[in-house]
């Protein structure tokens, strides 16, 4: 894979990097950021990693996650070069009021924003972690077990543990090489999928009990009260949007998560050629063809109706 020459020059010539990713970070965001941190430090660079939100419990096994900074002041940032990974919108990092020396984006989201003097955005690539892998190969940086674990996790998350249509031969070859470099698939899968708390499991049951099917669209929701009843948080809903998608006749799965009385965070998941990123973009959101998100204000019934109407109007379902 060709890596942009301006990106390679930027990494080689600059120092004092701030790596940042989107709020509510997932495994691709965290794994990519941490892998890049370890790689740059191995060449003698000064690096900080920032995410406004805390690391979800089920990602606490990732090497280096304890070093992620969640609060910054302007004096710490002024002279730094920022690299956004798995994100191309500075507002989604919480750093939109900061000024940086140079700006860089490494991302694979389909919806692109106008940020970054240096950009490597490749929507056709399954995970940002794959872009980081190719970057490190071009820079001739050794992939250590710590780097391999983070990158393998990034790939696992954004390919649905190699179940999604974005899993191809290149994805599998790179994953095998990461295993050779020290990633342990059983250990990683155990931490990602077999370490649920009792509260998280009870929350999933409550969410699935809200299931509503409208032809080929499945909708579920989670309210603030459900979080309170199960002693859980918003982090615990990761991957919940994928469960209704498992039904054979469902083309689009929607999870509505209550943020306050009037605001819902929407997670859209689809199969095949159904591009939910197009729908999310109509509500100022974004994402990938088969996984996207946005926020909508209104009552739950109004939001459901608006989403379903928009899906049928915009896509061929």
Secondary structure as UniProt FT lines:
FT   HELIX           5..13
FT   STRAND          17..20
FT   HELIX           27..42
FT   TURN            43..44
FT   STRAND          47..50
FT   HELIX           57..59
FT   TURN            60..61
FT   TURN            63..64
FT   HELIX           65..67
FT   HELIX           74..77
FT   TURN            78..79
FT   STRAND          81..85
FT   HELIX           90..93
FT   TURN            96..97
FT   STRAND          103..107
FT   STRAND          118..121
FT   TURN            123..124
FT   HELIX           128..138
FT   TURN            139..140
FT   HELIX           145..158
FT   TURN            159..163
FT   TURN            165..166
FT   HELIX           169..180
FT   TURN            181..182
FT   HELIX           185..193
FT   HELIX           198..208
FT   TURN            209..210
FT   STRAND          212..214
FT   TURN            215..216
FT   STRAND          217..222
FT   HELIX           224..230
FT   HELIX           234..237
FT   TURN            238..239
FT   HELIX           240..242
FT   HELIX           244..246
FT   TURN            248..249
FT   STRAND          252..258
FT   STRAND          263..270
FT   TURN            272..273
FT   HELIX           276..282
FT   TURN            283..284
FT   STRAND          286..287
FT   STRAND          291..297
FT   HELIX           300..314
//
